[in-house]
Amino acid sequence: MLKGYLCNFDKYIYQKLYINNILTFGLKIITSFANTLFLFFIILLLYLFLDKFMALYFFISLLLNAFINQLLKLVLKRERPNINRLINERGYSYPSGHTMNAISFYGLIIYFIIVSPLLIITKLLLVFLLILLIILIGFSRIYLGVHYISDVIGGFLISSGYIIFFIHILQFVL
């Protein structure tokens, strides 16, 4: 019964999307900010030029996140949507890997910003911008036709729980 409601909700959202070239171009760029290879490249730069331990935390977080995502995809085996496909993706749909990457990577940045000595107004601005980026990445996956909204919501929830747990463990290490 729940599956029927989710499918109807997913289809309803797709029917409400308005596709245009400028938005498509922008969301293709936004979605790339959660691409696994892009994030590993950022972690490599962090390792080489800034902080080796912090790079290690991000690497472990992203690696565990990818493991959880792939395990869930293999168990659940939900096919990707065939509506408004604007980019090609392989593999299963649920949960959204890009959404999970965004929460795992940018959520960890948010944590480090919150515990930093930055001014509160700076913290608020940076956290707001990162949350906006996370939301836009999730939306981009729906808009580009590679995920249902329920895939994205699932990715948000799963990875939010994961990153909270990871940060809790990380606090013992730091």
Solvent accessible surface area in square Angstrom, and as a share of the most:
residue,aa,sasa,rsa
1,M,190,0.85
2,L,128,0.63
3,K,156,0.66
4,G,37,0.35
5,Y,134,0.51
6,L,70,0.35
7,C,43,0.26
8,N,98,0.50
9,F,86,0.36
10,D,1,0.01
11,K,106,0.45
12,Y,114,0.44
13,I,38,0.19
14,Y,6,0.02
15,Q,141,0.63
16,K,132,0.56
17,L,33,0.16
18,Y,161,0.61
19,I,64,0.33
20,N,52,0.26
21,N,133,0.68
22,I,151,0.77
23,L,69,0.35
24,T,18,0.11
25,F,138,0.58
26,G,27,0.26
27,L,7,0.04
28,K,85,0.36
29,I,80,0.41
30,I,34,0.17
31,T,10,0.06
32,S,48,0.31
33,F,72,0.30
34,A,0,0.00
35,N,57,0.29
36,T,50,0.29
37,L,142,0.71
38,F,70,0.29
39,L,0,0.00
40,F,52,0.22
41,F,111,0.46
42,I,57,0.29
43,I,9,0.05
44,L,90,0.45
45,L,63,0.31
46,L,27,0.13
47,Y,98,0.37
48,L,95,0.47
49,F,152,0.63
50,L,148,0.73
51,D,56,0.29
52,K,113,0.48
53,F,145,0.60
54,M,58,0.26
55,A,2,0.01
56,L,87,0.43
57,Y,28,0.10
58,F,8,0.03
59,F,81,0.34
60,I,67,0.34
61,S,1,0.01
62,L,1,0.01
63,L,92,0.46
64,L,81,0.40
65,N,0,0.00
66,A,32,0.25
67,F,132,0.55
68,I,49,0.25
69,N,6,0.03
70,Q,95,0.42
71,L,90,0.45
72,L,47,0.23
73,K,14,0.06
74,L,108,0.53
75,V,104,0.60
76,L,90,0.45
77,K,114,0.48
78,R,56,0.20
79,E,121,0.54
80,R,32,0.12
81,P,0,0.00
82,N,141,0.72
83,I,66,0.33
84,N,56,0.29
85,R,84,0.31
86,L,58,0.29
87,I,36,0.18
88,N,140,0.72
89,E,53,0.24
90,R,218,0.80
91,G,57,0.55
92,Y,62,0.24
93,S,0,0.00
94,Y,51,0.20
95,P,0,0.00
96,S,0,0.00
97,G,16,0.15
98,H,26,0.12
99,T,0,0.00
100,M,0,0.00
101,N,9,0.04
102,A,0,0.00
103,I,18,0.09
104,S,0,0.00
105,F,11,0.04
106,Y,15,0.06
107,G,12,0.12
108,L,0,0.00
109,I,47,0.24
110,I,23,0.12
111,Y,26,0.10
112,F,30,0.13
113,I,19,0.10
114,I,96,0.49
115,V,87,0.50
116,S,26,0.17
117,P,138,0.87
118,L,76,0.38
119,L,130,0.65
120,I,123,0.63
121,I,122,0.62
122,T,47,0.27
123,K,33,0.14
124,L,107,0.53
125,L,101,0.50
126,L,63,0.31
127,V,25,0.14
128,F,123,0.51
129,L,86,0.43
130,L,26,0.13
131,I,79,0.40
132,L,73,0.36
133,L,36,0.18
134,I,11,0.06
135,I,93,0.47
136,L,59,0.29
137,I,0,0.00
138,G,0,0.00
139,F,73,0.30
140,S,0,0.00
141,R,1,0.01
142,I,9,0.05
143,Y,1,0.00
144,L,0,0.00
145,G,0,0.00
146,V,0,0.00
147,H,1,0.01
148,Y,38,0.15
149,I,30,0.15
150,S,9,0.06
151,D,0,0.00
152,V,4,0.02
153,I,76,0.39
154,G,6,0.06
155,G,0,0.00
156,F,48,0.20
157,L,125,0.62
158,I,49,0.25
159,S,0,0.00
160,S,37,0.24
161,G,42,0.40
162,Y,21,0.08
163,I,11,0.06
164,I,120,0.61
165,F,129,0.54
166,F,20,0.08
167,I,25,0.13
168,H,98,0.44
169,I,78,0.39
170,L,6,0.03
171,Q,96,0.43
172,F,157,0.65
173,V,98,0.56
174,L,109,0.54
